[in-house]
Amino acid sequence: MHYNIIIIGAGPAGLIAARELKKAKINFLIIDSKKEIGLPLKCGEGIREKEFIDFFQHKNYPF
């Protein structure tokens, strides 16, 4: 498969980038060290897990 962009990391920034790429119909691949994307949410940027999940449930989650 051909990808135009590879995103390293499935944290908040990576998932937001993926959402925008999907809207633009650009092929992408997300690579992350975890088996499951999104949970448990562990990031130091101060985003609470509930708000993170709520955001992606209402914003055309890319997957």
C-alpha positions in Angstrom: 0.0 0.0 0.0 1.2 3.5 -0.7 1.0 6.3 1.9 1.6 10.0 1.2 2.3 10.7 4.9 3.4 8.6 7.9 2.4 9.9 11.3 4.6 8.8 14.2 2.7 8.7 17.4 -1.1 8.3 18.0 -1.3 10.8 20.8 -3.6 13.9 20.5 -1.5 15.7 17.9 -1.1 12.5 15.7 -4.8 11.8 15.8 -5.8 15.4 15.0 -3.3 15.3 12.1 -4.9 12.0 10.9 -8.4 13.5 11.1 -7.4 16.5 8.9 -5.6 14.2 6.4 -8.7 12.0 6.2 -10.8 15.1 5.5 -8.4 16.0 2.7 -8.5 12.4 1.3 -4.8 11.9 1.8 -3.5 8.4 2.4 -1.7 8.1 5.7 -0.4 5.5 8.2 -0.1 6.0 11.9 2.7 4.2 13.8 2.6 4.0 17.5 4.4 1.8 20.1 1.1 0.7 21.7 -1.2 -2.0 20.4 -4.3 0.1 21.1 -4.7 3.7 20.1 -6.3 6.2 22.5 -6.6 4.3 25.8 -5.3 4.6 28.3 -4.5 8.2 27.5 -1.1 9.1 28.8 0.2 12.5 27.7 1.8 15.4 29.6 0.0 18.1 27.7 -2.7 18.4 30.3 -5.6 16.9 28.3 -8.0 15.0 30.4 -9.0 11.5 29.1 -12.8 12.3 29.2 -12.4 15.5 27.2 -10.1 13.7 24.7 -12.6 10.9 24.1 -15.5 13.4 23.9 -13.6 15.5 21.3 -13.0 12.5 19.0 -16.5 11.0 19.4 -18.1 14.2 18.1 -15.5 15.2 15.4 -15.6 12.5 12.8 -12.9 10.3 14.3 -10.6 9.2 11.6 -10.7 5.4 12.2 
